[in-house]
Structures are given as C-alpha cells and as structure tokens.
Amino acid sequence: MTGAGHSHGHSHSHASVRAGERHRGRLAAAFGVLSLLMVVEFVAGWATSSLALISDAGHMLTDVLGIGMALAAIQLATRGSARSHRTFGLYRLEILAALANAVLLVGVAVYVLVEAVRRIGDPAEVIAGPMLAVAVLGLVANLVAFALLRPGAAESLNLRGAYLEVVADTLGSVGVIVAAAVIGVTGWTWVDPVVGVGIGLFILPRTWRLGGQALRILIQAAPPELDLDDVERGLRDLDAVVDVHDLHVWTLTSDMEVASAHLVVASTADHHDVLDQARDLLGERWGIAHATLQIEPQDHTGCDELGW
C-alpha cells in the first residue's frame, strides 16, 4: 500500500503565503521604487566615476531580485497545482533566480574590487555633488521600501527576507553619502574606492551564502539543519514499523521541505494508522509538509534492493 500525505507543517507555509498575498501591493511598490533607483544609481555611478555608487547599485540589485523572487513565490504558490508535465509546478524558478542573482552579484563585486585596486594607485576624478544627490535618493528609496515591507515582515518569511535585505542596503547608502560628503569637503577621491570596496566585501559573503543555498536545493541535498539519521530513527520507532529504507529529504523551494520513504511494517499492522503517525511525526517534529510514504508488509521483498 502506498500513501502520500500533507502533514501539519503546511499550516506555517499557508500562513506565510496568505500574509504575502495581503501585502503583495506593498511588495510590488517597494520593487518599483528600488528598481528605479537602482537604475539611477548605476547610471549616475558611471557618469560621476563613483565606484561607491556602482557598488551600492549592485547591493540594491540584491534587494530588487530578492523582492522579485518573493513576488514570484507568492504568485506561484497561489497558482495551485502543477501544470502538464511540470509535476512540481514552477517553484524551482525562485531557486534558479537566486543562483543567477548570486552569479551576477559576484561579477559586480569582483569588478568593483579590481577597479578599486587600480584607482587607489591612480584615483579617478569623482563628481561629488551629483554623487551625493543620488546617494541621498538611494537612502530615501530604501527608507520607503523599509516602511512598505515592515508590516508584513513579521508574518511572511519571504517578506522578512526582502525586508532584511533593504535594512542592510540602507547602511550601504549611508556609506556612499559619507564618501560623497568627504570628497566634497576634502577632495580625497581615494575615499570613493575604499567605500566601494567596503560595500563589495559586504556583498560577497551574503552572495556566497545565497549561491550555496541555491546549489544545495538544486542538487536536492537534505536541508543542512536536518539530521537524516534522526528522521530515520523517529520513523523506525513508530508502532508496528520494523524497518525504514529509501529515505530521501530535500527542499523544493523556500520553506517547502519534501520527503519520501519506504516503511516496512508488521504483516498485521494497520497501514492507515502507520501512515497517519508517520505524517504527523514528520510535520510536527521536522516541519516536513509533503511526505510520500510507501507502506510495505514485512514479508514483501524487492523494494529494499535499490542502491540510491
């Protein structure tokens, strides 16, 4: 007998999705504001020869893509079941976007670092006035996005991630403002590449984590915080379960853990009861919302011969 079920872990995911739906307008508004200012910062960075502005625009790109992925996740979650041959729907698009985001940001950070080293020895002429004006606009944009996202940050994991990105980027905008003010007052143009390097170095560790998380999901590795041996022991300790094999746990997309396993039970066991116990255990102890479980009588042979 084969059973597939959704455990109690879905309530948390559904609450997060509902919160995202309620605040979708705020999320879209923050996306629009930051997208506009990101373009302005990139253009102004090239026009004023400011590495700090270019670096901050790259940092703002993390906000834009992060919010875009949050919007996409809400849209995909509300579309319901999978379509045609896409048996898991389009949830993985969020992860592919995260990986593309990480690759792009590494490129921006490396460019800023290389250009900064070159400029420290041969400082470029930086136009402080326009640089300061655009940096202030960037700060205002971040504060607006901060205000838009704050109400939903406590309710939705997607919104919380976007909110924290904006909070971090606000610090970058402040750094650019300080650099522009110092250059305007003292003429020390070396401050610009130094601030650019600082923002670039701030981006890289977060980008590394983002890329690593995306790759873990794409290769279907078990969630890093999950102890597979503990999961197997928990399932094996259920009443009437005598063995567990072919256990797999992976992440489909953000906050959506999936599991499959074969549970070998005593020949006289109530399969319905074992299935319910296993689903409840996976949902309550490990937050695994979707589990496909195959219940096998103890005298059945063949299924445990799989080697992967």
DRENFI-507032 format. One record per residue (C-alpha): residue number from 0; residue in three letters; chain; z, y, x. Coordinates in steps of 0.05 Angstrom, whole numbers, plus 5000, padded with zeros to 4 digits. Layout:
% DRENFI-507032
<pt n="NUM" res="ALA" chain="A" zz="Z" yy="Y" xx="X"/>
...
***
This chain:
% DRENFI-507032
<pt n="0" res="MET" chain="A" zz="5000" yy="5000" xx="5000"/>
<pt n="1" res="THR" chain="A" zz="4983" yy="5069" xx="5026"/>
<pt n="2" res="GLY" chain="A" zz="5019" yy="5132" xx="5004"/>
<pt n="3" res="ALA" chain="A" zz="5005" yy="5204" xx="5020"/>
<pt n="4" res="GLY" chain="A" zz="5053" yy="5259" xx="5001"/>
<pt n="5" res="HIS" chain="A" zz="5074" yy="5331" xx="5009"/>
<pt n="6" res="SER" chain="A" zz="5147" yy="5338" xx="5026"/>
<pt n="7" res="HIS" chain="A" zz="5196" yy="5395" xx="5012"/>
<pt n="8" res="GLY" chain="A" zz="5171" yy="5432" xx="5074"/>
<pt n="9" res="HIS" chain="A" zz="5116" yy="5461" xx="5032"/>
<pt n="10" res="SER" chain="A" zz="5164" yy="5509" xx="4997"/>
<pt n="11" res="HIS" chain="A" zz="5171" yy="5550" xx="5060"/>
<pt n="12" res="SER" chain="A" zz="5096" yy="5552" xx="5072"/>
<pt n="13" res="HIS" chain="A" zz="5082" yy="5571" xx="5000"/>
<pt n="14" res="ALA" chain="A" zz="5135" yy="5627" xx="5002"/>
<pt n="15" res="SER" chain="A" zz="5102" yy="5655" xx="5064"/>
<pt n="16" res="VAL" chain="A" zz="5034" yy="5653" xx="5032"/>
<pt n="17" res="ARG" chain="A" zz="5059" yy="5687" xx="4968"/>
<pt n="18" res="ALA" chain="A" zz="5091" yy="5741" xx="5010"/>
<pt n="19" res="GLY" chain="A" zz="5026" yy="5750" xx="5047"/>
<pt n="20" res="GLU" chain="A" zz="4988" yy="5757" xx="4981"/>
<pt n="21" res="ARG" chain="A" zz="5037" yy="5810" xx="4957"/>
<pt n="22" res="HIS" chain="A" zz="5028" yy="5852" xx="5020"/>
<pt n="23" res="ARG" chain="A" zz="4954" yy="5838" xx="5031"/>
<pt n="24" res="GLY" chain="A" zz="4937" yy="5911" xx="5015"/>
<pt n="25" res="ARG" chain="A" zz="4986" yy="5937" xx="5067"/>
<pt n="26" res="LEU" chain="A" zz="4959" yy="5887" xx="5118"/>
<pt n="27" res="ALA" chain="A" zz="4887" yy="5909" xx="5104"/>
<pt n="28" res="ALA" chain="A" zz="4907" yy="5983" xx="5111"/>
<pt n="29" res="ALA" chain="A" zz="4941" yy="5970" xx="5178"/>
<pt n="30" res="PHE" chain="A" zz="4880" yy="5932" xx="5201"/>
<pt n="31" res="GLY" chain="A" zz="4834" yy="5991" xx="5183"/>
<pt n="32" res="VAL" chain="A" zz="4878" yy="6043" xx="5217"/>
<pt n="33" res="LEU" chain="A" zz="4887" yy="6004" xx="5281"/>
<pt n="34" res="SER" chain="A" zz="4813" yy="5984" xx="5285"/>
<pt n="35" res="LEU" chain="A" zz="4791" yy="6056" xx="5280"/>
<pt n="36" res="LEU" chain="A" zz="4840" yy="6080" xx="5333"/>
<pt n="37" res="MET" chain="A" zz="4824" yy="6021" xx="5379"/>
<pt n="38" res="VAL" chain="A" zz="4750" yy="6043" xx="5380"/>
<pt n="39" res="VAL" chain="A" zz="4771" yy="6115" xx="5391"/>
<pt n="40" res="GLU" chain="A" zz="4816" yy="6095" xx="5450"/>
<pt n="41" res="PHE" chain="A" zz="4761" yy="6053" xx="5483"/>
<pt n="42" res="VAL" chain="A" zz="4710" yy="6109" xx="5477"/>
<pt n="43" res="ALA" chain="A" zz="4760" yy="6162" xx="5500"/>
<pt n="44" res="GLY" chain="A" zz="4782" yy="6117" xx="5558"/>
<pt n="45" res="TRP" chain="A" zz="4711" yy="6114" xx="5584"/>
<pt n="46" res="ALA" chain="A" zz="4699" yy="6188" xx="5571"/>
<pt n="47" res="THR" chain="A" zz="4763" yy="6211" xx="5606"/>
<pt n="48" res="SER" chain="A" zz="4762" yy="6157" xx="5661"/>
<pt n="49" res="SER" chain="A" zz="4831" yy="6135" xx="5638"/>
<pt n="50" res="LEU" chain="A" zz="4849" yy="6063" xx="5654"/>
<pt n="51" res="ALA" chain="A" zz="4914" yy="6071" xx="5616"/>
<pt n="52" res="LEU" chain="A" zz="4876" yy="6087" xx="5552"/>
<pt n="53" res="ILE" chain="A" zz="4828" yy="6029" xx="5562"/>
<pt n="54" res="SER" chain="A" zz="4886" yy="5983" xx="5575"/>
<pt n="55" res="ASP" chain="A" zz="4923" yy="6008" xx="5513"/>
<pt n="56" res="ALA" chain="A" zz="4860" yy="5998" xx="5472"/>
<pt n="57" res="GLY" chain="A" zz="4858" yy="5926" xx="5497"/>
<pt n="58" res="HIS" chain="A" zz="4930" yy="5919" xx="5476"/>
<pt n="59" res="MET" chain="A" zz="4914" yy="5948" xx="5408"/>
<pt n="60" res="LEU" chain="A" zz="4858" yy="5896" xx="5403"/>
<pt n="61" res="THR" chain="A" zz="4913" yy="5843" xx="5402"/>
<pt n="62" res="ASP" chain="A" zz="4942" yy="5878" xx="5340"/>
<pt n="63" res="VAL" chain="A" zz="4874" yy="5883" xx="5306"/>
<pt n="64" res="LEU" chain="A" zz="4857" yy="5810" xx="5318"/>
<pt n="65" res="GLY" chain="A" zz="4928" yy="5787" xx="5301"/>
<pt n="66" res="ILE" chain="A" zz="4926" yy="5824" xx="5235"/>
<pt n="67" res="GLY" chain="A" zz="4855" yy="5799" xx="5223"/>
<pt n="68" res="MET" chain="A" zz="4878" yy="5727" xx="5233"/>
<pt n="69" res="ALA" chain="A" zz="4937" yy="5739" xx="5186"/>
<pt n="70" res="LEU" chain="A" zz="4889" yy="5764" xx="5133"/>
<pt n="71" res="ALA" chain="A" zz="4843" yy="5705" xx="5145"/>
<pt n="72" res="ALA" chain="A" zz="4902" yy="5657" xx="5140"/>
<pt n="73" res="ILE" chain="A" zz="4922" yy="5687" xx="5073"/>
<pt n="74" res="GLN" chain="A" zz="4851" yy="5683" xx="5047"/>
<pt n="75" res="LEU" chain="A" zz="4842" yy="5611" xx="5070"/>
<pt n="76" res="ALA" chain="A" zz="4910" yy="5590" xx="5042"/>
<pt n="77" res="THR" chain="A" zz="4893" yy="5618" xx="4973"/>
<pt n="78" res="ARG" chain="A" zz="4825" yy="5584" xx="4970"/>
<pt n="79" res="GLY" chain="A" zz="4857" yy="5518" xx="4956"/>
<pt n="80" res="SER" chain="A" zz="4829" yy="5451" xx="4975"/>
<pt n="81" res="ALA" chain="A" zz="4778" yy="5433" xx="5027"/>
<pt n="82" res="ARG" chain="A" zz="4704" yy="5443" xx="5013"/>
<pt n="83" res="SER" chain="A" zz="4650" yy="5389" xx="5021"/>
<pt n="84" res="HIS" chain="A" zz="4653" yy="5356" xx="5090"/>
<pt n="85" res="ARG" chain="A" zz="4708" yy="5403" xx="5115"/>
<pt n="86" res="THR" chain="A" zz="4765" yy="5355" xx="5098"/>
<pt n="87" res="PHE" chain="A" zz="4817" yy="5402" xx="5126"/>
<pt n="88" res="GLY" chain="A" zz="4785" yy="5465" xx="5100"/>
<pt n="89" res="LEU" chain="A" zz="4776" yy="5524" xx="5146"/>
<pt n="90" res="TYR" chain="A" zz="4847" yy="5530" xx="5171"/>
<pt n="91" res="ARG" chain="A" zz="4827" yy="5518" xx="5244"/>
<pt n="92" res="LEU" chain="A" zz="4786" yy="5583" xx="5244"/>
<pt n="93" res="GLU" chain="A" zz="4851" yy="5620" xx="5255"/>
<pt n="94" res="ILE" chain="A" zz="4864" yy="5580" xx="5318"/>
<pt n="95" res="LEU" chain="A" zz="4794" yy="5589" xx="5345"/>
<pt n="96" res="ALA" chain="A" zz="4801" yy="5664" xx="5334"/>
<pt n="97" res="ALA" chain="A" zz="4867" yy="5663" xx="5372"/>
<pt n="98" res="LEU" chain="A" zz="4834" yy="5627" xx="5430"/>
<pt n="99" res="ALA" chain="A" zz="4776" yy="5677" xx="5431"/>
<pt n="100" res="ASN" chain="A" zz="4827" yy="5733" xx="5428"/>
<pt n="101" res="ALA" chain="A" zz="4863" yy="5705" xx="5489"/>
<pt n="102" res="VAL" chain="A" zz="4799" yy="5698" xx="5529"/>
<pt n="103" res="LEU" chain="A" zz="4777" yy="5768" xx="5512"/>
<pt n="104" res="LEU" chain="A" zz="4844" yy="5798" xx="5530"/>
<pt n="105" res="VAL" chain="A" zz="4846" yy="5762" xx="5597"/>
<pt n="106" res="GLY" chain="A" zz="4778" yy="5795" xx="5611"/>
<pt n="107" res="VAL" chain="A" zz="4805" yy="5864" xx="5593"/>
<pt n="108" res="ALA" chain="A" zz="4869" yy="5854" xx="5634"/>
<pt n="109" res="VAL" chain="A" zz="4831" yy="5829" xx="5695"/>
<pt n="110" res="TYR" chain="A" zz="4782" yy="5887" xx="5692"/>
<pt n="111" res="VAL" chain="A" zz="4839" yy="5937" xx="5687"/>
<pt n="112" res="LEU" chain="A" zz="4877" yy="5905" xx="5746"/>
<pt n="113" res="VAL" chain="A" zz="4816" yy="5902" xx="5791"/>
<pt n="114" res="GLU" chain="A" zz="4794" yy="5974" xx="5774"/>
<pt n="115" res="ALA" chain="A" zz="4866" yy="5998" xx="5783"/>
<pt n="116" res="VAL" chain="A" zz="4870" yy="5970" xx="5854"/>
<pt n="117" res="ARG" chain="A" zz="4804" yy="6004" xx="5870"/>
<pt n="118" res="ARG" chain="A" zz="4827" yy="6070" xx="5841"/>
<pt n="119" res="ILE" chain="A" zz="4895" yy="6072" xx="5875"/>
<pt n="120" res="GLY" chain="A" zz="4858" yy="6079" xx="5941"/>
<pt n="121" res="ASP" chain="A" zz="4805" yy="6126" xx="5912"/>
<pt n="122" res="PRO" chain="A" zz="4834" yy="6160" xx="5850"/>
<pt n="123" res="ALA" chain="A" zz="4784" yy="6180" xx="5796"/>
<pt n="124" res="GLU" chain="A" zz="4787" yy="6247" xx="5762"/>
<pt n="125" res="VAL" chain="A" zz="4824" yy="6237" xx="5696"/>
<pt n="126" res="ILE" chain="A" zz="4817" yy="6289" xx="5640"/>
<pt n="127" res="ALA" chain="A" zz="4890" yy="6294" xx="5618"/>
<pt n="128" res="GLY" chain="A" zz="4882" yy="6337" xx="5555"/>
<pt n="129" res="PRO" chain="A" zz="4836" yy="6291" xx="5514"/>
<pt n="130" res="MET" chain="A" zz="4874" yy="6231" xx="5542"/>
<pt n="131" res="LEU" chain="A" zz="4940" yy="6259" xx="5515"/>
<pt n="132" res="ALA" chain="A" zz="4910" yy="6276" xx="5447"/>
<pt n="133" res="VAL" chain="A" zz="4881" yy="6206" xx="5437"/>
<pt n="134" res="ALA" chain="A" zz="4945" yy="6173" xx="5462"/>
<pt n="135" res="VAL" chain="A" zz="4985" yy="6212" xx="5410"/>
<pt n="136" res="LEU" chain="A" zz="4936" yy="6190" xx="5357"/>
<pt n="137" res="GLY" chain="A" zz="4945" yy="6118" xx="5380"/>
<pt n="138" res="LEU" chain="A" zz="5021" yy="6126" xx="5374"/>
<pt n="139" res="VAL" chain="A" zz="5013" yy="6154" xx="5304"/>
<pt n="140" res="ALA" chain="A" zz="4968" yy="6096" xx="5285"/>
<pt n="141" res="ASN" chain="A" zz="5019" yy="6046" xx="5310"/>
<pt n="142" res="LEU" chain="A" zz="5075" yy="6081" xx="5272"/>
<pt n="143" res="VAL" chain="A" zz="5033" yy="6080" xx="5208"/>
<pt n="144" res="ALA" chain="A" zz="5019" yy="6006" xx="5218"/>
<pt n="145" res="PHE" chain="A" zz="5093" yy="5994" xx="5233"/>
<pt n="146" res="ALA" chain="A" zz="5112" yy="6027" xx="5166"/>
<pt n="147" res="LEU" chain="A" zz="5059" yy="5987" xx="5128"/>
<pt n="148" res="LEU" chain="A" zz="5078" yy="5919" xx="5157"/>
<pt n="149" res="ARG" chain="A" zz="5154" yy="5926" xx="5158"/>
<pt n="150" res="PRO" chain="A" zz="5167" yy="5909" xx="5084"/>
<pt n="151" res="GLY" chain="A" zz="5132" yy="5842" xx="5089"/>
<pt n="152" res="ALA" chain="A" zz="5156" yy="5823" xx="5159"/>
<pt n="153" res="ALA" chain="A" zz="5219" yy="5790" xx="5133"/>
<pt n="154" res="GLU" chain="A" zz="5182" yy="5748" xx="5082"/>
<pt n="155" res="SER" chain="A" zz="5119" yy="5723" xx="5116"/>
<pt n="156" res="LEU" chain="A" zz="5111" yy="5691" xx="5185"/>
<pt n="157" res="ASN" chain="A" zz="5040" yy="5717" xx="5190"/>
<pt n="158" res="LEU" chain="A" zz="5062" yy="5788" xx="5174"/>
<pt n="159" res="ARG" chain="A" zz="5121" yy="5782" xx="5222"/>
<pt n="160" res="GLY" chain="A" zz="5075" yy="5763" xx="5279"/>
<pt n="161" res="ALA" chain="A" zz="5029" yy="5823" xx="5265"/>
<pt n="162" res="TYR" chain="A" zz="5090" yy="5868" xx="5258"/>
<pt n="163" res="LEU" chain="A" zz="5118" yy="5848" xx="5326"/>
<pt n="164" res="GLU" chain="A" zz="5050" yy="5860" xx="5358"/>
<pt n="165" res="VAL" chain="A" zz="5050" yy="5931" xx="5332"/>
<pt n="166" res="VAL" chain="A" zz="5121" yy="5943" xx="5356"/>
<pt n="167" res="ALA" chain="A" zz="5101" yy="5920" xx="5426"/>
<pt n="168" res="ASP" chain="A" zz="5038" yy="5962" xx="5426"/>
<pt n="169" res="THR" chain="A" zz="5077" yy="6024" xx="5407"/>
<pt n="170" res="LEU" chain="A" zz="5110" yy="6020" xx="5476"/>
<pt n="171" res="GLY" chain="A" zz="5041" yy="6020" xx="5508"/>
<pt n="172" res="SER" chain="A" zz="5021" yy="6083" xx="5470"/>
<pt n="173" res="VAL" chain="A" zz="5085" yy="6117" xx="5495"/>
<pt n="174" res="GLY" chain="A" zz="5067" yy="6097" xx="5566"/>
<pt n="175" res="VAL" chain="A" zz="4998" yy="6129" xx="5560"/>
<pt n="176" res="ILE" chain="A" zz="5028" yy="6193" xx="5532"/>
<pt n="177" res="VAL" chain="A" zz="5076" yy="6197" xx="5591"/>
<pt n="178" res="ALA" chain="A" zz="5019" yy="6185" xx="5640"/>
<pt n="179" res="ALA" chain="A" zz="4976" yy="6239" xx="5608"/>
<pt n="180" res="ALA" chain="A" zz="5034" yy="6289" xx="5609"/>
<pt n="181" res="VAL" chain="A" zz="5050" yy="6274" xx="5683"/>
<pt n="182" res="ILE" chain="A" zz="4976" yy="6281" xx="5703"/>
<pt n="183" res="GLY" chain="A" zz="4970" yy="6346" xx="5663"/>
<pt n="184" res="VAL" chain="A" zz="5032" yy="6376" xx="5697"/>
<pt n="185" res="THR" chain="A" zz="5027" yy="6349" xx="5768"/>
<pt n="186" res="GLY" chain="A" zz="4955" yy="6328" xx="5777"/>
<pt n="187" res="TRP" chain="A" zz="4978" yy="6259" xx="5801"/>
<pt n="188" res="THR" chain="A" zz="4918" yy="6218" xx="5778"/>
<pt n="189" res="TRP" chain="A" zz="4947" yy="6155" xx="5811"/>
<pt n="190" res="VAL" chain="A" zz="4996" yy="6152" xx="5752"/>
<pt n="191" res="ASP" chain="A" zz="4938" yy="6131" xx="5706"/>
<pt n="192" res="PRO" chain="A" zz="4920" yy="6066" xx="5742"/>
<pt n="193" res="VAL" chain="A" zz="4994" yy="6050" xx="5752"/>
<pt n="194" res="VAL" chain="A" zz="5007" yy="6055" xx="5677"/>
<pt n="195" res="GLY" chain="A" zz="4943" yy="6016" xx="5664"/>
<pt n="196" res="VAL" chain="A" zz="4968" yy="5960" xx="5709"/>
<pt n="197" res="GLY" chain="A" zz="5035" yy="5961" xx="5674"/>
<pt n="198" res="ILE" chain="A" zz="5003" yy="5952" xx="5606"/>
<pt n="199" res="GLY" chain="A" zz="4955" yy="5899" xx="5633"/>
<pt n="200" res="LEU" chain="A" zz="5013" yy="5859" xx="5663"/>
<pt n="201" res="PHE" chain="A" zz="5049" yy="5866" xx="5597"/>
<pt n="202" res="ILE" chain="A" zz="4989" yy="5836" xx="5560"/>
<pt n="203" res="LEU" chain="A" zz="4977" yy="5777" xx="5606"/>
<pt n="204" res="PRO" chain="A" zz="5039" yy="5735" xx="5594"/>
<pt n="205" res="ARG" chain="A" zz="5032" yy="5742" xx="5518"/>
<pt n="206" res="THR" chain="A" zz="4958" yy="5726" xx="5524"/>
<pt n="207" res="TRP" chain="A" zz="4974" yy="5664" xx="5565"/>
<pt n="208" res="ARG" chain="A" zz="5023" yy="5641" xx="5512"/>
<pt n="209" res="LEU" chain="A" zz="4973" yy="5654" xx="5456"/>
<pt n="210" res="GLY" chain="A" zz="4918" yy="5616" xx="5492"/>
<pt n="211" res="GLY" chain="A" zz="4965" yy="5559" xx="5508"/>
<pt n="212" res="GLN" chain="A" zz="4989" yy="5553" xx="5436"/>
<pt n="213" res="ALA" chain="A" zz="4917" yy="5553" xx="5411"/>
<pt n="214" res="LEU" chain="A" zz="4896" yy="5499" xx="5461"/>
<pt n="215" res="ARG" chain="A" zz="4956" yy="5455" xx="5442"/>
<pt n="216" res="ILE" chain="A" zz="4935" yy="5458" xx="5369"/>
<pt n="217" res="LEU" chain="A" zz="4861" yy="5446" xx="5384"/>
<pt n="218" res="ILE" chain="A" zz="4876" yy="5383" xx="5425"/>
<pt n="219" res="GLN" chain="A" zz="4923" yy="5361" xx="5369"/>
<pt n="220" res="ALA" chain="A" zz="4984" yy="5355" xx="5413"/>
<pt n="221" res="ALA" chain="A" zz="5051" yy="5347" xx="5379"/>
<pt n="222" res="PRO" chain="A" zz="5090" yy="5412" xx="5367"/>
<pt n="223" res="PRO" chain="A" zz="5129" yy="5427" xx="5432"/>
<pt n="224" res="GLU" chain="A" zz="5195" yy="5433" xx="5395"/>
<pt n="225" res="LEU" chain="A" zz="5187" yy="5365" xx="5363"/>
<pt n="226" res="ASP" chain="A" zz="5216" yy="5301" xx="5393"/>
<pt n="227" res="LEU" chain="A" zz="5169" yy="5245" xx="5373"/>
<pt n="228" res="ASP" chain="A" zz="5220" yy="5192" xx="5394"/>
<pt n="229" res="ASP" chain="A" zz="5270" yy="5225" xx="5347"/>
<pt n="230" res="VAL" chain="A" zz="5219" yy="5224" xx="5290"/>
<pt n="231" res="GLU" chain="A" zz="5205" yy="5150" xx="5302"/>
<pt n="232" res="ARG" chain="A" zz="5279" yy="5133" xx="5304"/>
<pt n="233" res="GLY" chain="A" zz="5291" yy="5171" xx="5240"/>
<pt n="234" res="LEU" chain="A" zz="5236" yy="5134" xx="5203"/>
<pt n="235" res="ARG" chain="A" zz="5257" yy="5067" xx="5233"/>
<pt n="236" res="ASP" chain="A" zz="5329" yy="5078" xx="5208"/>
<pt n="237" res="LEU" chain="A" zz="5307" yy="5084" xx="5136"/>
<pt n="238" res="ASP" chain="A" zz="5328" yy="5029" xx="5089"/>
<pt n="239" res="ALA" chain="A" zz="5280" yy="4969" xx="5089"/>
<pt n="240" res="VAL" chain="A" zz="5238" yy="4997" xx="5147"/>
<pt n="241" res="VAL" chain="A" zz="5234" yy="4945" xx="5203"/>
<pt n="242" res="ASP" chain="A" zz="5182" yy="4978" xx="5248"/>
<pt n="243" res="VAL" chain="A" zz="5141" yy="5042" xx="5258"/>
<pt n="244" res="HIS" chain="A" zz="5075" yy="5047" xx="5294"/>
<pt n="245" res="ASP" chain="A" zz="5013" yy="5091" xx="5298"/>
<pt n="246" res="LEU" chain="A" zz="5056" yy="5153" xx="5292"/>
<pt n="247" res="HIS" chain="A" zz="5019" yy="5219" xx="5301"/>
<pt n="248" res="VAL" chain="A" zz="5044" yy="5290" xx="5290"/>
<pt n="249" res="TRP" chain="A" zz="5001" yy="5351" xx="5301"/>
<pt n="250" res="THR" chain="A" zz="4992" yy="5424" xx="5279"/>
<pt n="251" res="LEU" chain="A" zz="4934" yy="5441" xx="5233"/>
<pt n="252" res="THR" chain="A" zz="4944" yy="5516" xx="5237"/>
<pt n="253" res="SER" chain="A" zz="5003" yy="5565" xx="5240"/>
<pt n="254" res="ASP" chain="A" zz="5064" yy="5536" xx="5205"/>
<pt n="255" res="MET" chain="A" zz="5027" yy="5475" xx="5179"/>
<pt n="256" res="GLU" chain="A" zz="5050" yy="5410" xx="5212"/>
<pt n="257" res="VAL" chain="A" zz="5017" yy="5345" xx="5194"/>
<pt n="258" res="ALA" chain="A" zz="5038" yy="5273" xx="5206"/>
<pt n="259" res="SER" chain="A" zz="5013" yy="5202" xx="5196"/>
<pt n="260" res="ALA" chain="A" zz="5048" yy="5136" xx="5209"/>
<pt n="261" res="HIS" chain="A" zz="5049" yy="5063" xx="5190"/>
<pt n="262" res="LEU" chain="A" zz="5116" yy="5039" xx="5165"/>
<pt n="263" res="VAL" chain="A" zz="5129" yy="4964" xx="5166"/>
<pt n="264" res="VAL" chain="A" zz="5178" yy="4943" xx="5112"/>
<pt n="265" res="ALA" chain="A" zz="5212" yy="4880" xx="5089"/>
<pt n="266" res="SER" chain="A" zz="5169" yy="4839" xx="5043"/>
<pt n="267" res="THR" chain="A" zz="5217" yy="4850" xx="4984"/>
<pt n="268" res="ALA" chain="A" zz="5223" yy="4926" xx="4995"/>
<pt n="269" res="ASP" chain="A" zz="5207" yy="4977" xx="4941"/>
<pt n="270" res="HIS" chain="A" zz="5147" yy="5012" xx="4971"/>
<pt n="271" res="HIS" chain="A" zz="5154" yy="5073" xx="4925"/>
<pt n="272" res="ASP" chain="A" zz="5226" yy="5083" xx="4947"/>
<pt n="273" res="VAL" chain="A" zz="5209" yy="5077" xx="5021"/>
<pt n="274" res="LEU" chain="A" zz="5152" yy="5126" xx="5014"/>
<pt n="275" res="ASP" chain="A" zz="5197" yy="5178" xx="4978"/>
<pt n="276" res="GLN" chain="A" zz="5252" yy="5170" xx="5030"/>
<pt n="277" res="ALA" chain="A" zz="5203" yy="5179" xx="5088"/>
<pt n="278" res="ARG" chain="A" zz="5170" yy="5241" xx="5057"/>
<pt n="279" res="ASP" chain="A" zz="5237" yy="5273" xx="5043"/>
<pt n="280" res="LEU" chain="A" zz="5262" yy="5259" xx="5114"/>
<pt n="281" res="LEU" chain="A" zz="5200" yy="5288" xx="5147"/>
<pt n="282" res="GLY" chain="A" zz="5203" yy="5351" xx="5104"/>
<pt n="283" res="GLU" chain="A" zz="5277" yy="5365" xx="5107"/>
<pt n="284" res="ARG" chain="A" zz="5292" yy="5347" xx="5180"/>
<pt n="285" res="TRP" chain="A" zz="5228" yy="5368" xx="5215"/>
<pt n="286" res="GLY" chain="A" zz="5192" yy="5413" xx="5166"/>
<pt n="287" res="ILE" chain="A" zz="5130" yy="5368" xx="5164"/>
<pt n="288" res="ALA" chain="A" zz="5098" yy="5388" xx="5098"/>
<pt n="289" res="HIS" chain="A" zz="5040" yy="5340" xx="5096"/>
<pt n="290" res="ALA" chain="A" zz="5050" yy="5267" xx="5114"/>
<pt n="291" res="THR" chain="A" zz="5002" yy="5208" xx="5104"/>
<pt n="292" res="LEU" chain="A" zz="5043" yy="5145" xx="5107"/>
<pt n="293" res="GLN" chain="A" zz="5018" yy="5073" xx="5104"/>
<pt n="294" res="ILE" chain="A" zz="5069" yy="5022" xx="5079"/>
<pt n="295" res="GLU" chain="A" zz="5057" yy="4952" xx="5106"/>
<pt n="296" res="PRO" chain="A" zz="5094" yy="4888" xx="5087"/>
<pt n="297" res="GLN" chain="A" zz="5128" yy="4854" xx="5145"/>
<pt n="298" res="ASP" chain="A" zz="5083" yy="4793" xx="5140"/>
<pt n="299" res="HIS" chain="A" zz="5020" yy="4836" xx="5146"/>
<pt n="300" res="THR" chain="A" zz="4983" yy="4832" xx="5213"/>
<pt n="301" res="GLY" chain="A" zz="4928" yy="4871" xx="5249"/>
<pt n="302" res="CYS" chain="A" zz="4946" yy="4944" xx="5239"/>
<pt n="303" res="ASP" chain="A" zz="4992" yy="4948" xx="5299"/>
<pt n="304" res="GLU" chain="A" zz="4935" yy="4927" xx="5346"/>
<pt n="305" res="LEU" chain="A" zz="4907" yy="4998" xx="5351"/>
<pt n="306" res="GLY" chain="A" zz="4918" yy="5026" xx="5420"/>
<pt n="307" res="TRP" chain="A" zz="4911" yy="5101" xx="5407"/>
***
